Amino acid sequence: MHLIFFDRRSQVMEWDPASASTGPKTLVAVTASALQALEERGLPHEAISRYANFKGKGAVREQCCRESLALAQELESFMGERYAPARFDGPGFMTASVYHMQHAVMAIATRAFLIRETIRAVRPRDVTILSDQVLPPFSDEYTQNPWMEFFEGLTVKRGEESGIGRMGTKPGTEWSPRILDPTPPCHSASTPFGAEKNPTLRLLMAHHLGYDWAPVLEVLAKATSSTCFTLDGKFFGSGGWKFYFDSKVRTAGGETIVLNCETFRLDPAEARILESLFDDWLARRTAPPTMNVFGMDLFPAIKRYLRAMASIGPALARHADKVSVEVLEVVQPHAVCFFAMPWPAAKRLAYQCHLRRIPVVAFQHGGTPGTHVSPHHQLSDLSHADFFLTYGEGIRPPENPFVRVRATHVPVGSARIEKLIRQAEKPVAFGRLTVLWLGDISTENTQAGIEDTLRYRLQVECLRILSESRDLQVVYRPFPTCSLEAHATPQWIARTGRNSVRVTPHGPLLPLLLGSDIVICDLYSSTVWNEVLALKKPFILYCDPDQGFLRDHFMADLESACLWCKSESELVEAVRRLSTERHQFVSEVARIDPSVFLRKYVWHRGDGNSAARVVSFLHRVCRDGQSVETWQKAWDQESSVKAEQASRQANPDAIALEHALHRLNTRMAAQF
């Protein structure tokens, strides 16, 4: 038996069956795009999900985080002892990169696990793994995908694996550092900028101004007593850990201030010294390092990635320190605010803030933190921010963290979703009963979530059922950040001519939500779940808890917020009922009340004041030094008084009645 793995559509379309060896062959699709292409060509094939699935994958991510952290600490200590410029207090050049390290390991582990389990199940004589494009984040360091190196180095054991090879590969490019020069700035500052104006609140926004920070900044822009500065950044090639800050800062008025430090440059001579130290670390160990995931030692596959981190990381960390020291001196902020903190440069900036007792504030971005079992989040905002602003009290720190959680969780609500609700004025009518399907992202089987070929086949089965009903209009929305080819479902829709299914890959989501009568979602991330429930749309959710790995308290609340299908069969049954019962079934799902869920996980108090609440927090806690408890109590009391006053003003008849009762009580008291 000759086993041949395809992972891209182009491989399938270019493959010539006559070129393969004679004898029985099994063609296996590793991704949805390969599966759809094999179907389109009519070639006999199997989806890789027939042989393997990674249910329970979330359970091994913490193990991966722990092993990555231990390896980073060992390597960082070895190199720092032998090379002073690689020695850092606080988050080091390797430990600050563990967030990205474990993502890379899990990407390799996912592909390697699926292929290994298929080989074990089929027990072939020959194996061919087609791989012609190096996926990010490996394109700088590898000329072929790193899981190929795992299989090429695999030792034959008891006939379980044999004849593993590859063909049809196209060499990638060797690592080549790329520097993106910033636009020449227009102002130079050696003293605190605008200090003579003495604004009431000074904020430094690190890198990103979008998501839930955007409505907050709109409120701040209306206040003359606050000033916001923005520190942007770039990437030194591919790979998230290669992020570095600009050597300039922007004011809210659009002025650019040059910092007294140069843009990032890599010294090739130092990189060679550090590469030699990495090699020396390997040579001096009594045994080779290991990285065990799913029973596989992936260190040989991840070694090049770690070597690049070790050779470039110290220079990135030193540059981050220079920028951080300079920008904090120039801006003198009351707080430094982050959209997210996965990058080593962000953690170095936070560390410099800690040394100066400047509060570091992160804002929850998306619904997953605190609701899913996501140990990698501990390596980002939770362990480096002082305050983590959350959407509600249901967002909780991990019960048993493997690193120290520094951030105090402060529920404020989602300013972004509150703004979304305010914009939701006029729904768009599509005519027939409209079903909006929100499709999960395709990571091409390199990250968590539903397995890619399972996702594709489940979507195809359900969309086929829905498209057969003449009374339904289906709007299919693939995840916007992945290509349509990788997603594969749009290709199936186009090829089969499903006229009642319309694909809308681009444009804002809000009009689609407003125009739908019911929403079906198979997304692993809960970000869009919150938006659907906040708009009070009837909601059918598919999320296998063995794949989604949700936290216990969140599962109990989710159960009562929507029609939650925990298995493929449950989703197919819900789709069949929607197809046959239509309005009756929609009405049944619409009766589910998500109000408790929304209060705990989306908009906290539900008063529409999330942005104002954050502004108050920045003034009272970050600037004035109030405790979170004191601020929360004062805010709630003030909000209660304002709500009562607003209610009284909105109901003049009630006020008149209250005055009449007061006069009556006064006269009665005088008589007695």
N, C-alpha and C positions, 0 to 999 in steps of 0.2 A: 504493500500500500504506500502510495506517495501522497503525503499531506502537504497542501499548498495554502499558505495564509495570504490573504489580500487585505490591505488596510486603506486603500484609496480607490476612488472611482476610475482614475486614469489607468491604474494597473489592470483593472478588469477589462476596460475597453480596449487596451493595447495588447492584451494577452492572447497568444496564439496557441490553442490547444495542441496543435501539431508539434509545437516546439518542446512540449513536456515529454518526459520519459514514457515509454510504453508501459502498459499494465494498468491496474486500477488506480484511480486518483480520487482524492477527496478535496474539494475546494471549500475553504472556510473563510467566511467574511468576519474580519476582526472588528469592523466598524459598520455603522448604518449606511454610509455612502457606498462602501464596497458591497454590502448586501443588496441595496437597491440596484446597483449596476449589474450584479450577477443575475438578479431577477429580470432586468431589462434585456440582457443578452440571452436569457433562456438557458443558461448553463446550469447543470446539476450542481447543487451546493448545499452547504449547511451554515447556519449562523453560529458564531462561537458560543452563544448562550445555550446551545444544546448541550455543550460539554462542561461549561463552567459559568459560574455567576459569583459575584463577590458580596453576597448578603453578609451582613455583619462586618463589612469593611471598616465601618466607623470604630469598631472595637479595637482594631489594630493601629489606628492613627496615633493614639496616645503612646503606645509602645514605640512607634516610629519617632515621635517627638522626643521621647526620653532618650532613645539611642542616639538620635541626631545631636541632642544637647550634650550628652556625655562625650561623644566623639569631638564635638566642637571645643569643649572645655579642655580636653586633653591636648588637642593640636594647638590651640591658642596658648596654653601654658608652655608647651615645648618651644614654640617659636619665639614667644615673648622673652623667655629666659636667655635666648641666644642672640636676639636681635632687638635692641632697645626701642627702635622706632615702631616695633610691633607690639609694644606693651602699653596697655590702656587701663585706667581705672574706669569702673562702670561697665556698660555693655561693650564687649570687645569686638574685634573685626570678624570673628567666627561666631561667637555666641549671639551677636546681634543679627546674624544671618540665618539662624536656625529655622525661622518661619519659612523662608524660601527653600532651605535645604530639605525640610521634611516634605514640602510640596513636590520637589523634584524626585525624592525617593518614592513617594506614593505614586507618581506618574509612571516611574519605571516598574514599580511593584504591580500596578494594575495590569499593564500590558503583559509583563512576564508571567504573572499568575494565570491569566486567561489562556495564554499560549501553552504554558506548561501543563495545565490541567487537560487541555485538549489532546496534547501529545500522549499523556498518560492514559486517557480514555481510548484513543484510537490505536495506540501502539504501532506506529507506522514503521516501514523500513527506511523511508527517506522523508526528509522534511525540507521544505523551502519556505522561507519567510521573506516575502517581498517588502522592501522598505526603501523608498526612493526620495524621501523628503524628511529632513531633520526638523522635528517639531520644536517650537519654543517650549521651555527656556533653554534648550540645549544647542541652539544653532551656532553659538560663538565657539563652543568648546569641542563639538563633536562633528565628525564627517558622516556618521550614521547614528541612528537613534540608539541611545545607550542600552536599551534592553537587548539589542542585537549582540552587544559585547557580553552580556550575561549568558546568552545561549551559546555563543561561540566558545566561551570558556567553560562551559558545563562539562563535567566529567561523566562519562557513561557509567551508570550504576544499575546493575541487575537488569539490564535491558529495558529500563523504564523510559529512557530517552536514547535515541540513536539517530545517527545520520543527519544531525541538524546542520543545515547550511543556509545559504541565501543566494538569490540570483536577482538580476534586474535592478541592482542598486545603482544609484547615481551619486557620485561623490559630492559631498557638501563642500562648503568653504571652510578653510582653517580659521581659527580665531583671529580676528583682526579688530583691535580697539577702535571705536569710532567716537570722536569728540564733536559735540554739537556746540558751536560757539554762540554765546548769547548775543542778542542785539546790543550794540553800543549804547550804554546808558547816558543819561543827560545831566546828572547831578552827582557830585562827590561830597561825602559827609565824613568828617572825622570827629564830630561831636554829636550828641544826641539831637536827632532831627526834630524840630518843632518843640523842643523842650521849653522854650520861652513862652509858648502858648499855654502850657500847663493844662492839657485837656483832662477832663474828669476821668475818662477811661481810655487806656491805651491797650490795643490788642494786636498781637502778631498772629496772622493766619498762615499756617504752614502748608504750602503747596496747593491745596484744593479748596475752592470756595463754594462748591456745589452741595447738592443733596440737602440735608436738614440745616446746614449752616446758611444756605442762601436766604431763606425767609428771615432768619435772625439778622443777617447783615442788612436786609431791607429795613428792618426796624431801627437798627443802629444808624443807618444812613440818614434817617429823619431827625436824629438827635444831634444837636450841635456840640454836645458835651462829650463826644467820643471820637476817637481816631483809630482807624484800622490800617494795618500794614500787611502786605502779602509777600511771602518768600516763596518763590517758585523753584522748580527744579527740572532736571533732565535725566536721561538714562545713558549710561556709558555702554552702548551696545544693548544686546538683549539680556533678559534676566532681571527680575525685579530688584534683586539685592544690589544692582549696579546703579541705583538712583543716587544722584548728588544734587545739592542745592546750588542755585545760581549765586553769583557774587554780586547780587544787587537785590534791592527790595523796592516794592511799589507802594505808593500811598493810595488812599481811597480816591484822591483827586486826580490820579493818573501820573503823578510825578515819579520818576525813577531815581533811586539813590544808589550810587556806587559804593560798595563795601571795600574796605582796605584789604582785600585778599583776592588772589588771582582765581580764574576759573580752573576747574579740575584738570590736571594733566597727570598722566601716568609716566613714571620714570622706568623705562625698560630695564635699566641696570638693577634697580631695586627689585623689580619683578623677578629677575633671574635669581637674585640672592634668595628671595622667599621661596621660589620653586625648588631650589637646592635644599633649603631647610625642610620643605615638605617631604622631599625624597629621603632626606636624612632621618626624618621622623619615622617613615615607613621602615627604613633599614634597621633602625635601632630597636624596634619593638621585638619582644620575645616571640610574638605570634602576629600574623597579619591582622589588621582591623577587620571587624565584621559589621554588617548592617542587616540584621535578620528581620524580614517581613514576610508573612505567609510561608514561613519555613524556607525562605530563600536568602542566601547571603548576597546582597546587592552591592557590597562595597566595590568590587571590581568594576561594576557598571557606573557607579557614582564618583569614582576616584577623580576623573578629569574635572568634574564639576567642582569638587572640593579643592582641587589643586588651583583652579582659577580663583576661587574665593580666597585662598590663602595668599596668593601672589598679588591680588589687586586690593583686597579688603583693607589692609593697613593704610594705604594711601587714601582710600575713600573715607576712612574713619578720621584721619588727620585733617582732611579737607573739611569734613563736616564740623569738626571742632573749631577750625579757624572761622568758618562762616558763622557758626553759632555764637561764638564769643563776640564777634564783631557786630552781628545784627542785634544781639541783646543789649550791647552797649549803646548802639545808635538809637534803637527804638525804645528801650527801657519799658517794656510792656508790663501791664498788671497781670496778664495771662497770655499764654501761648496756646493756640487752638489748632487741633488736628482733625482732619477728616478721617484719617486712619494712620496707624503707626507700624506697618510691617517692615519698612525699609530701615537698614542700619543707620542711615543719615538722620532719620527722624528720631531714632532712639538716642543718638549722640546729642541731638538738640535738646531732647527732653532731659538728658543727664545734666547738661550745662544749666538748664532751668532749675533742676533740683539743687544744684550747688548754690544757686543764688536765691533760693526760696521763691521762685516764680511759679505760680500754679500752672500745671499742664492739664488741659481740658480736651477730652476726646468726645465726640458725639456718635452714638450708635448709628451705623449706616446699614440699613436693611434689617430684615426681621430675624435673621438667623442667630445673632449673638444672644446668649441667655436662654434660648429655646431649644436649640439643637445641641447634641453632644459634639462640641467642636473644640477639642483640646488645643488646636493650633492658635485659637484666639487668645489663649493665655500668653502666647509669645509676642503679642502685639500690644494693643491698647491697654489690656487689663494689667499688665505687669510694668508698664512704663508711664501711664497717665496718673495724675493725682485724682482726677474726677472723670467718671464715665457717665455722660448724660444718656439716659435711656428713655424708651418710649412709654414705660409704665412699670409698676411694681412687680409685674410678672417676670421681668427681665432680672435674673438673679446671677450672682457670681457662681462659679462651679463649686460643687460640694466638696470635692477632694482634689484641689489643684496640685499639679506636679511642680509648679513654680509659684513663687509668692505673688499673690494678687495685690497690687498696690492701690489700684483705683477704687475710690468710693463710688458706689452706684447711686446716681441721683435721678429719680424719675421726673421727667419734664414733659413727655409727650412728643409725638412726631410733628415738628413744624411743617415738614414737607407735605405730609398727608393732610394736615389741616388746610394748607393752602390748596391742595388738590380738590378738597371738598368744596371750598369757596368758589373754585372755578367751574364746578359741576352744576351749571345752570340749565342748559337746554340740551336734553338728550337728542341724539341723532336717530331718526327712525329709519330702519332698513326695510320695513315692509313686513315680510313674513316673520314668524317666530324665529328669532336670531340666537344662535348658539355661538359663543366666542370660546375658542379653544386656545389656551396659552400653553405652548409647547416648551418642554425642558431644553436646556442647553445641551449641545453635543460636545463633549470634551474628547471625542474620538477614543473613548475608553482609556483616558489617562487620569481621571479624577473621580471623586465620589459622586454619588447619585445613582439613578437607575442605569443599569448596563445598556450600552448604546444600541445594540441590535434588538434587545427586548423593548426599549423605548420605541424604536421605529415600528416594530411589528404590532405593538399594542396600539399606537396611534393609527396605523393603517387599518387595523381591524375595526376600531371604533369609528373612524371617519367613514369607512365603507358603510357601516350600519346607518349612520346619520345621513349620509348622502342619498340613501335609498328612500328617504321620506320626502315626499313632494311638498310637505307643509313646513319644512325647516330650511333655513338659510344658515350655513356654517361659515364663520370667519375664522380662519386659522392663522394664528400669530406665532411664528417660530421665534425662538429666543434671539434677540436682535444682535448680540455680539458675536454670533458664530455664523459661518458662511452657510448659504442654502445648500451647497453641495454636501457639506459635513452633516447637515441636519437630515437630508435625504427625503423626508416626508414631502416637502414641496415638489421634488422631482416626481414622486409617485403620483401626486395629485395632478400634475400637468400631463404625465404620460397616460393616465387612465381616463382623462377627460371628465373629471368630477365637476360638472358645471355649477352645482349647488354649494360647492366649497370654494371659497375665495381666500387666497393667500395674501396677507398684508404684512410683509416683512419690515417695512419702514414706516416712519411717521410716529406721532405721539400715541400713546396707549389710551389716554383718557377718552377720546371720542369713541373708540371701539368699546370700551367698558360701558359708557353711557348708552350706546346704541344697542347693547345686547340685552336679551331677556333672561339669559342664564349663562354662567361661565363655568367651563370645565378646565381644570388645570392639572398638569402632571409635573409641575416644577418642583424640584427638591427644595429650593430656597423659599423661605416664607415671606420674602419681601413683597411679592405681588399678591400673596394671600391677603396681607393687611389692606392693600388698596381695594381689592374686590369686596372684602367684608365692610370696609369703611363706607363704600358706596352703596351698601345694603343690597348687593346683587345676589340672587340665588346662586349658590356656589357648590359645585361638585369637585372635590379634591381627590386626586389619586396620590398617595404617598405610602409606600410600604415601610412600616416602622423599622423593619430589619435592614433596610437600605438607607432610609432617612435618618435613623438613629436619633429620635427625638427624646427630650428629657421628660421624665414621668409627669411632673406637674403641668407641663405644657400639653401633653397628650390628653389629659383629663379635660382641659379647657377647650382644646381644639375639637374634641368629640362633640361638644354641645354648640359649636359655632357654625358648622356646615355639614354637608353630607360627605363624610370622610370615607373613601373607599381604600381599604388597607391591602387589597389584593387585586390582581388583574381581573379575576372573575367578578369581583364586586363592581369594578368600574364598567366592565362589559355589560353587566346586568343593569346598571344605572343608565347606561347609554341606550340599551334596548327599551327600557321603560320610557325614556325621554322621546325616543323615536315613535313609539306607539301611543303613549298617553298624552304627550305634548303639554298643553296648557294645564291640565290637571296635575301632571307631575311637577311642572314648574311652580305651581301654587303650593304644592306640598313642600318643596325645598325652600320656598320663600318664607314659610312659617317658622323656620329655624331662626332663633334670635341670637345674634352675635354680640349683644351689648356688653356682656361680662368680659368676653374675650377682648373686645376693643378697648375697654377701660384698662385692662391689665397689660396689654401688649401693643397698643397703638397710640391712643391719645390721652392716656392718664386721666386727668380730671374731666376731659371732654368739654372744656369751656372755650375752646378756640384760642387760647392764650399761650400756646406752647412757646412761640417765638418771644413774646414779652416775658414769659417766665425765665427763659434762658438769659435774656438781657438783664433781668433783675438779679439772677444768680451771678453773672459776671461782675455786676456792680457791687453787690453786697458781700459775696463770699470771696471772690478773687481780688477785688480792689480794697474793700473795707476790712476783710479778714474775719467776717462773721462765721460762726460754725454753720454747717449745713442744716443742723436741727433748728437753730435759731431762725435762719432764713426761711426754712420751710414753714415753720409755725407762723411767722409774720406774714408771709405771702398768702397762706391759706386764710388767715383772719382778714387780711385786706381784701382778698378776692371775694370772701363771703359777704363783707359789708357792701362792696361794689355791686355784687349780684342782687342783693336785697334792694339796694337803692334803684337799680335798673328795673327791677320787677315792679317796684312801687310807681316809678315814673311811667312805666308802660301800661299801668292799670289805674287811671285816675278815679274810676268808680270805687275801687277798693280803698283808695286813700280817703275819699270822701266818707265812705262808710266807717272807716277807722276813726276819723275825726268826730263823726256823729256819736259813735259808741263812747269815745272818750268824754264828750260833753255830757252824755247821759249818765255815765258812771260818776262824773264829778257832782252832778245835781243830786244823785241818789246818796252819795257819801255825805253831802251837806245836810240832807234831811235826817240822817241817822246820827 
